[in-house]
Amino acid sequence: MKKLRGGKFYWAYGANLCAEQMQKRCPGAIQVKPLTLPSGVLVFRGVADVVFKENSTVHGGLWYIKNEHEWRLDAYEGVSMGLYEKCYLKFKFNNSKKVHRCLYYQMNPDIDGIMPPGDRYLETIAKGYADFGLPMAALDAALQASWNDKEVTEHLRLRRDRRGDNLARNRQ
């Protein structure tokens, strides 16, 4: 891989996997490779979140972004509103000894409940899974789990009342 300078690594697991969306949001971002993490699972709280737990795997994609892209991602992820928090993970490329630091966003732990995503959002993530060559079965499993584990909290009930019930019941 060529030397990358003047930016940082960013790990995406939701809508930012989609190359088309990322180029609109962060022009010039470089799609690096798929990056699957052990001990994590993709969940939906209306939007994608990652929860770390034993004996599971979470798929995502690694981007190299310019430093100025970070504020755009912060805005998209709702950092200033408290929706997502900025987090960091460490990884190595293949057999390299060098450890890289990588930005990712995780939903604020005060936001609870499980809720399936809307159709358009889900299709954007599916495009991203295709862009990175990730297993679509893993996305389908996360979607199915969101329907099975759906917790209708007061916050989600109010949100659903405002938006209406237009979520897909399945993607087939």
C-alpha positions as CSV (number, residue, x, y, z in Angstrom):
1,M,0.0,0.0,0.0
2,K,1.3,3.5,-0.9
3,K,2.3,5.9,1.9
4,L,-0.7,7.9,3.1
5,R,0.0,11.3,4.7
6,G,-1.9,14.3,5.9
7,G,-4.9,12.4,7.2
8,K,-6.1,9.6,9.4
9,F,-7.8,6.2,9.2
10,Y,-11.5,6.0,9.7
11,W,-13.5,2.8,10.2
12,A,-17.1,2.8,9.0
13,Y,-19.7,0.1,9.6
14,G,-23.0,1.9,8.5
15,A,-23.9,4.4,5.8
16,N,-20.3,5.6,5.4
17,L,-19.3,2.3,3.9
18,C,-21.0,3.5,0.7
19,A,-18.3,4.9,-1.6
20,E,-20.7,7.2,-3.4
21,Q,-21.9,8.7,-0.1
22,M,-18.4,9.1,1.3
23,Q,-17.2,10.9,-1.9
24,K,-20.1,13.4,-1.5
25,R,-19.4,13.8,2.2
26,C,-15.6,13.6,2.1
27,P,-14.3,14.2,-1.4
28,G,-11.0,12.5,-1.9
29,A,-11.4,10.0,0.9
30,I,-9.5,6.8,0.0
31,Q,-11.2,3.4,0.3
32,V,-8.5,1.2,1.9
33,K,-9.8,-2.2,2.6
34,P,-12.4,-4.2,4.6
35,L,-11.7,-4.3,8.3
36,T,-13.5,-6.9,10.4
37,L,-13.3,-6.6,14.1
38,P,-13.6,-9.5,16.6
39,S,-15.9,-9.1,19.6
40,G,-18.4,-6.7,18.0
41,V,-21.8,-6.7,16.6
42,L,-23.8,-4.4,14.3
43,V,-27.1,-3.3,15.8
44,F,-29.7,-0.8,14.7
45,R,-31.2,1.9,16.8
46,G,-32.9,3.3,13.8
47,V,-29.4,3.9,12.5
48,A,-26.3,1.7,12.7
49,D,-24.4,1.3,15.9
50,V,-21.7,-1.1,17.0
51,V,-21.7,-2.9,20.3
52,F,-18.6,-4.8,21.5
53,K,-19.3,-8.3,22.9
54,E,-17.5,-11.6,23.1
55,N,-17.9,-14.3,20.5
56,S,-19.1,-12.1,17.7
57,T,-17.8,-10.3,14.6
58,V,-18.5,-6.9,13.2
59,H,-17.7,-6.0,9.6
60,G,-16.7,-2.6,8.3
61,G,-14.5,-0.7,5.9
62,L,-11.4,1.3,6.4
63,W,-11.0,4.7,4.8
64,Y,-8.2,7.2,4.8
65,I,-9.6,10.6,5.2
66,K,-8.1,14.1,5.1
67,N,-7.9,15.9,8.4
68,E,-10.5,18.4,7.3
69,H,-13.0,15.6,6.6
70,E,-13.3,14.9,10.3
71,W,-15.5,17.9,11.0
72,R,-17.9,16.8,8.2
73,L,-18.1,13.3,9.6
74,D,-18.7,14.8,13.1
75,A,-21.6,16.8,11.7
76,Y,-23.0,13.9,9.8
77,E,-22.8,11.6,12.9
78,G,-24.4,14.2,15.2
79,V,-21.5,14.5,17.6
80,S,-22.4,18.0,18.7
81,M,-26.0,16.8,19.4
82,G,-24.8,13.9,21.4
83,L,-26.0,11.2,19.0
84,Y,-22.6,9.6,18.4
85,E,-19.3,9.8,20.2
86,K,-15.8,9.8,18.6
87,C,-13.8,6.7,19.5
88,Y,-10.6,5.2,18.4
89,L,-9.3,1.7,17.8
90,K,-5.9,0.3,17.0
91,F,-5.0,-2.1,14.2
92,K,-2.1,-3.4,12.1
93,F,-1.9,-4.1,8.4
94,N,-1.3,-7.7,7.8
95,N,2.2,-8.6,9.2
96,S,3.3,-5.1,9.9
97,K,4.6,-4.2,13.3
98,K,3.3,-0.6,13.1
99,V,0.1,0.0,15.1
100,H,-2.3,2.5,13.5
101,R,-4.9,4.6,15.3
102,C,-8.3,4.7,13.7
103,L,-11.3,7.0,14.2
104,Y,-14.8,5.5,14.4
105,Y,-18.1,6.7,15.8
106,Q,-20.2,4.8,18.4
107,M,-23.7,5.8,19.5
108,N,-24.0,7.6,22.8
109,P,-24.6,4.9,25.4
110,D,-27.5,6.9,26.9
111,I,-29.5,6.2,23.7
112,D,-31.2,2.9,24.2
113,G,-33.5,0.6,22.3
114,I,-33.2,-1.4,19.2
115,M,-35.2,-0.3,16.1
116,P,-34.8,-1.5,12.5
117,P,-33.5,1.0,10.0
118,G,-35.6,2.6,7.2
119,D,-35.4,1.2,3.6
120,R,-33.2,4.0,2.1
121,Y,-30.7,3.9,4.9
122,L,-30.5,0.1,4.7
123,E,-30.0,0.2,1.0
124,T,-27.1,2.7,1.4
125,I,-25.5,0.3,3.9
126,A,-26.0,-2.6,1.5
127,K,-24.3,-0.6,-1.3
128,G,-21.4,-0.1,1.1
129,Y,-21.2,-3.8,1.9
130,A,-20.9,-4.4,-1.8
131,D,-18.3,-1.7,-2.2
132,F,-16.1,-3.3,0.4
133,G,-16.9,-6.9,-0.5
134,L,-18.5,-7.6,2.9
135,P,-20.8,-10.6,3.5
136,M,-24.4,-9.5,2.9
137,A,-25.5,-12.3,5.1
138,A,-24.0,-10.4,8.1
139,L,-26.1,-7.3,7.3
140,D,-29.2,-9.4,6.9
141,A,-28.5,-11.1,10.3
142,A,-28.2,-7.6,11.9
143,L,-31.4,-6.5,10.3
144,Q,-33.2,-9.6,11.4
145,A,-31.9,-9.2,15.0
146,S,-33.2,-5.6,15.0
147,W,-36.7,-6.9,14.3
148,N,-36.4,-9.7,16.8
149,D,-34.8,-7.6,19.6
150,K,-36.8,-4.4,19.0
151,E,-37.3,-2.5,22.2
152,V,-39.8,0.3,21.9
153,T,-38.6,2.9,24.4
154,E,-40.5,6.1,25.0
155,H,-37.9,7.9,22.8
156,L,-38.4,5.5,19.9
157,R,-42.2,5.5,20.3
158,L,-42.2,9.3,20.0
159,R,-39.9,9.2,17.0
160,R,-42.0,6.6,15.3
161,D,-45.2,8.6,16.0
162,R,-43.6,11.6,14.3
163,R,-42.2,9.7,11.3
164,G,-44.9,7.1,10.8
165,D,-44.5,3.4,10.4
166,N,-42.8,3.1,7.0
167,L,-40.0,0.7,7.8
168,A,-39.4,-2.4,5.7
169,R,-40.6,-5.6,7.2
170,N,-37.9,-7.5,5.3
171,R,-35.5,-6.8,2.4
172,Q,-36.6,-9.6,0.0
